[in-house]
Amino acid sequence: MASKGTIAAASKKRVFLVDDNEIVRAALTTLINAESDFVVCGEAEDENCALAAVKELQPDVAIVDWSLKEGDASKLITALSRRRPQVPVLVLSVHEKEYYAERATSAGACGYIMKHEAADKLIEAVRRVAAGQTLSP
């Protein structure tokens, strides 16, 4: 028999994080896990680790930093879109939207949000992308 905690965890949307900065991943994990409808199921710091982990963990949504030290976020997003089309990708970046959001959505991302946005804006963007909506650039 499953406990209440197990049932509650099973009903949460599973979020996978890709960012080469450990501090950013830790902060995002804390922020996302504080929400009643999300749980971070895994993380990676580069393209190759992300592809392998997403295949294994099967998250409901992925948050990908546009600037990775190892690998190419555009290629990662394209690969995720092809291999795991049921996993929407939200790009979280320091790069200005005007140019990079279009590149991200062309690669297959469902949304693009700047890292300087407020935490509630990020959570709302994750909710929308997880619900199958696309954020306009």
C-alpha positions in Angstrom: 0.0 0.0 0.0 1.4 3.4 -1.0 1.7 6.1 1.6 0.2 9.6 1.2 3.7 11.0 0.5 4.3 8.5 -2.3 0.9 9.3 -3.8 1.5 13.1 -3.5 5.0 12.7 -5.1 3.5 10.6 -7.9 1.0 13.3 -8.8 3.7 16.0 -9.2 5.1 17.0 -12.5 8.7 15.8 -12.8 11.2 18.5 -13.8 14.7 17.9 -15.2 17.3 20.6 -14.9 20.2 21.3 -17.3 22.7 24.0 -16.2 26.4 23.9 -16.0 26.4 25.9 -12.7 25.9 23.8 -9.6 24.7 26.7 -7.5 22.0 27.6 -10.1 20.9 24.0 -10.2 20.7 23.9 -6.4 18.7 27.1 -6.3 16.3 26.0 -9.0 15.8 22.6 -7.2 14.9 24.4 -3.9 12.6 26.8 -5.8 10.8 24.1 -7.8 10.6 21.5 -5.0 8.9 24.2 -2.8 5.9 24.0 -5.2 3.1 21.6 -4.5 2.8 20.5 -8.1 6.5 20.0 -9.1 9.5 17.9 -8.1 13.0 18.0 -9.6 13.7 14.4 -10.7 17.2 15.0 -11.9 19.8 17.3 -13.3 22.8 17.4 -15.6 25.5 19.9 -16.4 26.1 19.1 -20.1 24.4 17.9 -23.3 25.5 14.3 -23.1 24.6 13.7 -19.5 21.3 15.4 -20.1 20.3 13.2 -23.0 21.1 10.0 -21.1 19.4 11.1 -17.9 16.2 12.3 -19.7 15.9 9.0 -21.4 16.2 7.1 -18.1 14.2 9.5 -15.9 11.4 10.4 -18.3 10.6 13.9 -16.8 7.5 15.8 -17.7 9.4 19.0 -18.5 13.0 20.1 -18.9 14.6 23.4 -18.1 17.7 24.0 -20.1 20.3 26.8 -19.8 21.2 28.2 -23.2 24.9 28.5 -22.3 26.5 25.2 -21.5 30.2 24.8 -21.0 30.1 21.4 -22.5 27.9 20.8 -25.5 25.4 22.9 -27.4 22.0 23.8 -25.9 20.5 24.2 -29.4 21.6 20.7 -30.4 20.4 19.4 -27.0 16.9 20.9 -27.5 16.7 19.6 -31.0 17.7 16.1 -29.8 15.2 16.2 -26.9 12.4 17.4 -29.3 13.1 14.5 -31.6 13.8 11.7 -29.1 11.4 12.8 -26.4 8.8 15.0 -28.0 6.5 14.5 -24.9 9.1 16.4 -22.8 8.6 20.2 -23.4 11.7 22.3 -23.0 11.8 25.7 -21.3 15.0 27.6 -21.9 16.3 29.7 -18.9 19.1 32.1 -20.0 21.0 35.3 -19.3 21.0 36.1 -23.1 18.6 38.6 -24.4 15.3 37.3 -25.7 15.2 39.3 -28.9 17.8 37.0 -30.6 18.1 33.9 -28.6 14.4 33.1 -27.9 13.9 32.7 -31.7 16.9 30.4 -31.9 15.6 28.3 -29.0 12.1 27.9 -30.3 13.5 27.1 -33.8 15.4 24.3 -32.1 12.2 23.0 -30.5 11.9 24.8 -27.1 8.4 25.6 -26.0 9.5 28.8 -24.1 12.3 31.1 -23.2 12.7 33.0 -19.9 15.4 35.2 -18.7 17.3 34.3 -15.5 16.7 37.8 -14.1 12.9 37.3 -14.0 11.2 36.9 -10.6 10.9 33.4 -9.2 7.1 33.4 -9.6 7.5 34.2 -13.3 9.7 31.2 -13.7 7.3 28.9 -11.9 4.4 30.2 -14.0 6.5 29.6 -17.2 7.2 26.0 -16.1 3.5 25.4 -15.3 2.5 26.7 -18.8 5.1 24.7 -20.6 4.3 21.6 -18.6 0.6 22.0 -19.5 1.5 22.0 -23.2 1.4 25.7 -23.8 4.0 27.6 -25.8 5.4 30.8 -24.5 5.7 33.4 -27.2 9.2 35.0 -27.6 
